[in-house]
Amino acid sequence: MSQKVLLLGSGFVAKPCLDILAKAGIKVTIACRTVETAKKLSAGLDGVMPIALDIEHAPALDAEVAKHDLVVSLIPYVHHVLVIKSAIRNRKHVVTTSYVSPAMMELDTAAKAAGITVMNEIGLDPGIDHLYAVKMIEEVHAAGGKVLSFLSYCGGLPAPEDSDNPLGYKFSWSSRGVLLALRNNARYWKDGKIEEISGPKLMEAAKPYFIYPGYAFIAYPNRDSCPYKERYGIPEAQTIIRGTLRYQGFAEFIKVLVDIGFLEDTPTEFLSKSAKPPTWKEVFAKILKISSTAEEDLVNAISSVTTFPNEDEKTRIINGLRWLGLFSEDKIIPRGNPLDTLCATLEAKMQYGPNERDMVMLQHKFEIELADGKRETRTSTLVDYGVPGGYSSMAKLVGVPCAVAVKQVLNGTISDKGILAPMNPKINNPLIRELKEEYGIECIERVIG
């Protein structure tokens, strides 16, 4: 009898996941808020049924979950608890690509009692990053070595030839999500001590980061890296930093937007939806708290609330603000606050064009002390490009691992019960093997020093 999967969500990663499951002969019901969205995703696929579903309506969710063997939750992470609770009631497995939240972890005992597997953190970051971090750490420990330092940076970016705007960045998902992430505090181990950076200072912590000579990256820490001392089993590590990669120039530009106040999401009266939206230069003047909308006065006001590394950078960033239209007579799309109003413009100006492609760069760097006391530096690196007209790299590297995990839960390869993440060789090694052999997805490991 064919196995059945309920796939919740219509985001960009749903398509590669859906395609793989359908090709494997698994019957998939794809559920979105509207049936039209589900129909678009399922077009041309055999054995896929599109439906509309309100996941916040528990009886309707339970009814659909009960018909299937496993639920894939690709909806926003805040809804995963609802899905897992329904799966527990109906004794069905779950796969998500999201981090395990405290609220999800609270359901571990109930999931084990129900005899279900809830596999999480199996996309790119988190996901592929875990697979190859745990692999290297296990190998080092098995040989009697120690991991003294662990650096892990990942970036979803435009391919270099398509990074043609002042931020060197384009949006394949919510611009709001990207900008909100820039306000998060960061916490990590550095030389045996915990260091913390507040969100407003995050861009000041960005530093040039060398991976290959052909790329000009900067890197900055992302959220809380401290739990990975325990999660990865490296109590000996003195430095543990997980972070984000962007292209050179990104941090300086974002810092200016932060200093001006564009990353604030406090409701703002002059940005509320009105019959007559103001122009960008009028909004810019109000945010800067000046009466003049003349460009010279706006530039002077910017200089009074922020600093620039040098005159060349000042010119570049002011030109970038001009490119965004912030000095112009263009009407804004009011969204209630500076952050969301800026997002409306970013989304309009910084989308991928029809023949453009994205790129993912992921690299772990391990400073290792071998059993004989010698030191060694190893890297584990993944570079991947999207295909114009096909999957983006980000969609593939999140959606494919998710689909592989679904298949392995269904066939019993992943058999542990409870709230899981890929943190041990028993779970990870079969995932690494299938991703490499069937889909060509792997990190390349090298000794570099």
RAZI-V240517 format. One record per residue. N is the residue number from 1. RES is the residue in one letter. PHI is phi in degrees with one decimal (NA if undefined). BURIAL is # if it has 16 or more other ideal C-beta (glycine too) atoms within 10 Angstrom, else .. Layout:
N_RES_PHI_BURIAL / N_RES_PHI_BURIAL
//
This chain:
1_M_NA_. / 2_S_-66.1_. / 3_Q_-80.9_# / 4_K_-124.8_# / 5_V_-125.0_# / 6_L_-101.0_# / 7_L_-106.4_# / 8_L_-100.8_# / 9_G_124.6_# / 10_S_-129.6_# / 11_G_-66.6_# / 12_F_-64.5_# / 13_V_-85.4_# / 14_A_-65.6_# / 15_K_-63.2_# / 16_P_-61.5_# / 17_C_-63.0_# / 18_L_-61.7_# / 19_D_-59.7_# / 20_I_-66.7_# / 21_L_-65.1_# / 22_A_-64.8_# / 23_K_-64.4_. / 24_A_-79.3_# / 25_G_82.8_. / 26_I_-84.7_# / 27_K_-75.6_# / 28_V_-118.6_# / 29_T_-103.9_# / 30_I_-101.8_# / 31_A_-114.4_# / 32_C_-128.0_# / 33_R_-62.8_. / 34_T_-121.4_. / 35_V_-68.0_. / 36_E_-62.4_. / 37_T_-62.8_# / 38_A_-63.1_# / 39_K_-64.1_# / 40_K_-61.1_. / 41_L_-68.3_# / 42_S_-93.3_# / 43_A_-56.8_. / 44_G_80.9_. / 45_L_-105.8_# / 46_D_-78.7_. / 47_G_74.3_# / 48_V_-114.8_# / 49_M_-114.2_. / 50_P_-86.9_# / 51_I_-140.9_. / 52_A_-97.8_. / 53_L_-150.3_# / 54_D_-97.1_. / 55_I_-70.2_# / 56_E_-81.8_. / 57_H_-95.4_. / 58_A_-54.3_. / 59_P_-60.8_. / 60_A_-68.3_# / 61_L_-63.0_# / 62_D_-58.2_. / 63_A_-62.2_. / 64_E_-75.1_# / 65_V_-57.9_# / 66_A_-61.8_. / 67_K_-82.6_. / 68_H_-123.1_# / 69_D_-90.9_# / 70_L_-154.7_# / 71_V_-115.5_# / 72_V_-100.5_# / 73_S_-104.5_# / 74_L_-109.8_# / 75_I_-89.3_# / 76_P_-52.2_. / 77_Y_-57.7_# / 78_V_-64.2_. / 79_H_-95.0_# / 80_H_-60.3_# / 81_V_-60.5_. / 82_L_-58.3_# / 83_V_-66.9_# / 84_I_-65.8_# / 85_K_-61.6_# / 86_S_-64.1_# / 87_A_-64.1_# / 88_I_-64.2_# / 89_R_-59.5_. / 90_N_-102.8_# / 91_R_55.8_. / 92_K_-123.2_# / 93_H_-75.4_# / 94_V_-137.6_# / 95_V_-130.4_# / 96_T_-132.1_# / 97_T_-101.8_# / 98_S_-90.8_# / 99_Y_-60.9_. / 100_V_-73.5_# / 101_S_-86.1_. / 102_P_-55.5_. / 103_A_-65.3_. / 104_M_-70.0_# / 105_M_-64.0_. / 106_E_-62.6_. / 107_L_-92.1_# / 108_D_-59.6_# / 109_T_-62.0_. / 110_A_-65.7_# / 111_A_-65.7_# / 112_K_-64.3_# / 113_A_-63.5_. / 114_A_-81.2_# / 115_G_73.0_. / 116_I_-114.0_# / 117_T_-96.7_# / 118_V_-118.6_# / 119_M_-91.5_# / 120_N_-124.3_# / 121_E_57.0_# / 122_I_-125.0_# / 123_G_-124.7_# / 124_L_-99.0_# / 125_D_-140.1_# / 126_P_-89.4_# / 127_G_147.7_# / 128_I_-57.2_# / 129_D_-58.9_# / 130_H_-60.6_# / 131_L_-54.9_# / 132_Y_-88.2_# / 133_A_-68.4_# / 134_V_-62.6_# / 135_K_-58.5_# / 136_M_-66.4_# / 137_I_-62.4_# / 138_E_-61.9_# / 139_E_-67.0_. / 140_V_-63.4_# / 141_H_-64.5_. / 142_A_-62.9_. / 143_A_-92.0_. / 144_G_83.4_. / 145_G_-95.2_# / 146_K_-128.6_# / 147_V_-97.3_# / 148_L_-85.0_. / 149_S_-144.3_# / 150_F_-132.6_# / 151_L_-114.8_# / 152_S_-139.2_# / 153_Y_-127.0_# / 154_C_-137.5_# / 155_G_-144.0_# / 156_G_-101.5_# / 157_L_-136.7_# / 158_P_-68.1_# / 159_A_-54.5_# / 160_P_-49.8_. / 161_E_-70.8_. / 162_D_-110.1_# / 163_S_-91.0_# / 164_D_-97.8_. / 165_N_-145.9_# / 166_P_-60.1_# / 167_L_-90.9_# / 168_G_61.7_# / 169_Y_-146.9_# / 170_K_-137.0_# / 171_F_-101.2_# / 172_S_-103.6_# / 173_W_-144.3_. / 174_S_-53.1_. / 175_S_-64.6_# / 176_R_-62.3_# / 177_G_-61.1_. / 178_V_-63.0_# / 179_L_-70.9_# / 180_L_-61.8_. / 181_A_-62.0_. / 182_L_-77.0_# / 183_R_-99.8_. / 184_N_-71.2_. / 185_N_-68.9_. / 186_A_-121.9_# / 187_R_-145.3_# / 188_Y_-161.0_# / 189_W_-90.1_# / 190_K_-139.6_. / 191_D_53.4_. / 192_G_84.0_. / 193_K_-126.2_. / 194_I_-82.5_. / 195_E_-114.8_# / 196_E_-132.0_. / 197_I_-129.1_# / 198_S_-75.8_. / 199_G_-50.0_. / 200_P_-61.5_. / 201_K_-100.1_. / 202_L_-59.4_# / 203_M_-69.0_# / 204_E_-71.0_. / 205_A_-85.5_. / 206_A_-66.8_# / 207_K_-133.1_. / 208_P_-56.9_. / 209_Y_-136.5_# / 210_F_-89.7_. / 211_I_-120.7_# / 212_Y_-129.0_. / 213_P_-59.8_. / 214_G_-78.1_. / 215_Y_-123.9_# / 216_A_-105.5_. / 217_F_-97.5_# / 218_I_-119.1_# / 219_A_-136.9_# / 220_Y_-146.6_# / 221_P_-68.0_# / 222_N_-125.1_# / 223_R_55.7_# / 224_D_-104.3_. / 225_S_-87.5_# / 226_C_-61.2_# / 227_P_-62.2_. / 228_Y_-74.7_# / 229_K_-60.1_# / 230_E_-84.5_. / 231_R_-59.4_# / 232_Y_-91.2_# / 233_G_67.2_# / 234_I_-125.8_# / 235_P_-62.4_. / 236_E_-77.2_. / 237_A_-67.9_# / 238_Q_-90.1_# / 239_T_-129.9_# / 240_I_-139.2_# / 241_I_-133.3_# / 242_R_-111.1_# / 243_G_-154.2_# / 244_T_-117.9_# / 245_L_-104.6_# / 246_R_-138.3_# / 247_Y_-81.5_# / 248_Q_-51.9_. / 249_G_99.6_# / 250_F_-63.3_# / 251_A_-63.4_# / 252_E_-63.4_# / 253_F_-68.0_# / 254_I_-64.2_# / 255_K_-57.2_# / 256_V_-65.1_# / 257_L_-61.2_# / 258_V_-63.5_# / 259_D_-63.1_# / 260_I_-69.8_# / 261_G_113.1_. / 262_F_-76.7_# / 263_L_-98.5_# / 264_E_-83.9_. / 265_D_-116.9_# / 266_T_-72.0_. / 267_P_-52.9_. / 268_T_-128.7_# / 269_E_-58.5_. / 270_F_-75.2_. / 271_L_-108.9_# / 272_S_-72.7_. / 273_K_-63.8_. / 274_S_-138.7_. / 275_A_-65.4_. / 276_K_-129.1_. / 277_P_-61.4_# / 278_P_-73.3_# / 279_T_-82.9_# / 280_W_-62.5_# / 281_K_-68.7_# / 282_E_-67.1_. / 283_V_-64.3_# / 284_F_-59.3_# / 285_A_-63.4_# / 286_K_-67.3_# / 287_I_-63.8_# / 288_L_-82.6_# / 289_K_61.8_. / 290_I_-127.3_. / 291_S_-90.5_. / 292_S_-79.8_. / 293_T_-107.1_# / 294_A_-65.3_. / 295_E_-58.9_# / 296_E_-59.4_. / 297_D_-69.6_. / 298_L_-63.8_# / 299_V_-64.9_. / 300_N_-63.4_. / 301_A_-67.1_# / 302_I_-59.9_# / 303_S_-64.2_. / 304_S_-81.3_. / 305_V_-111.4_. / 306_T_-143.7_# / 307_T_-127.3_. / 308_F_-120.6_# / 309_P_-59.3_. / 310_N_-165.8_. / 311_E_-66.1_. / 312_D_-61.6_. / 313_E_-67.1_. / 314_K_-59.6_# / 315_T_-61.1_. / 316_R_-61.4_# / 317_I_-71.7_# / 318_I_-62.2_# / 319_N_-60.8_. / 320_G_-66.0_# / 321_L_-64.2_# / 322_R_-66.5_. / 323_W_-60.9_. / 324_L_-69.1_# / 325_G_92.9_# / 326_L_-73.9_# / 327_F_-99.5_# / 328_S_-97.6_. / 329_E_-86.3_. / 330_D_-60.4_. / 331_K_-75.0_. / 332_I_-77.5_# / 333_I_-104.1_# / 334_P_-68.5_# / 335_R_-130.5_# / 336_G_95.5_. / 337_N_-156.1_# / 338_P_-60.0_# / 339_L_-59.5_# / 340_D_-71.6_# / 341_T_-68.0_# / 342_L_-64.1_# / 343_C_-56.9_# / 344_A_-59.0_. / 345_T_-74.4_# / 346_L_-59.8_# / 347_E_-64.2_. / 348_A_-73.3_. / 349_K_-98.5_. / 350_M_-126.6_# / 351_Q_-89.8_. / 352_Y_-72.9_# / 353_G_-77.7_. / 354_P_-62.0_. / 355_N_-111.0_. / 356_E_-97.6_# / 357_R_-135.1_# / 358_D_-97.6_# / 359_M_-144.7_# / 360_V_-119.1_# / 361_M_-122.6_# / 362_L_-130.3_# / 363_Q_-142.6_# / 364_H_-97.9_# / 365_K_-126.8_# / 366_F_-113.4_# / 367_E_-97.0_# / 368_I_-120.5_# / 369_E_-105.8_# / 370_L_-75.1_. / 371_A_-57.8_. / 372_D_-88.5_. / 373_G_93.2_. / 374_K_-71.9_. / 375_R_-103.2_. / 376_E_-151.1_. / 377_T_-112.3_. / 378_R_-122.6_# / 379_T_-125.2_# / 380_S_-134.3_# / 381_T_-129.9_# / 382_L_-124.0_# / 383_V_-123.0_. / 384_D_-144.9_# / 385_Y_-119.0_. / 386_G_-72.9_# / 387_V_-114.2_. / 388_P_-54.7_. / 389_G_85.3_. / 390_G_-119.3_. / 391_Y_-75.1_# / 392_S_-70.3_# / 393_S_-60.6_# / 394_M_-63.6_# / 395_A_-61.5_# / 396_K_-64.5_# / 397_L_-77.8_# / 398_V_-98.0_# / 399_G_-70.1_# / 400_V_-68.8_# / 401_P_-57.2_# / 402_C_-60.9_# / 403_A_-64.6_# / 404_V_-63.6_# / 405_A_-62.4_# / 406_V_-59.2_# / 407_K_-61.5_# / 408_Q_-75.1_# / 409_V_-69.7_# / 410_L_-65.3_# / 411_N_-91.0_. / 412_G_87.5_. / 413_T_-62.6_# / 414_I_-96.7_# / 415_S_-120.6_. / 416_D_-62.3_. / 417_K_-108.2_. / 418_G_103.2_# / 419_I_-87.7_# / 420_L_-114.5_# / 421_A_-143.6_# / 422_P_-76.1_# / 423_M_-122.4_# / 424_N_-147.7_. / 425_P_-60.8_. / 426_K_-58.3_. / 427_I_-79.1_# / 428_N_-75.6_# / 429_N_-59.3_# / 430_P_-63.9_# / 431_L_-66.2_# / 432_I_-57.6_# / 433_R_-63.4_. / 434_E_-69.3_# / 435_L_-61.5_# / 436_K_-73.4_. / 437_E_-75.4_. / 438_E_-95.2_. / 439_Y_-128.2_# / 440_G_67.0_. / 441_I_-101.2_# / 442_E_-157.5_# / 443_C_-94.9_# / 444_I_-92.1_. / 445_E_-100.1_. / 446_R_-141.1_. / 447_V_-96.0_. / 448_I_-114.9_. / 449_G_-177.8_.
//
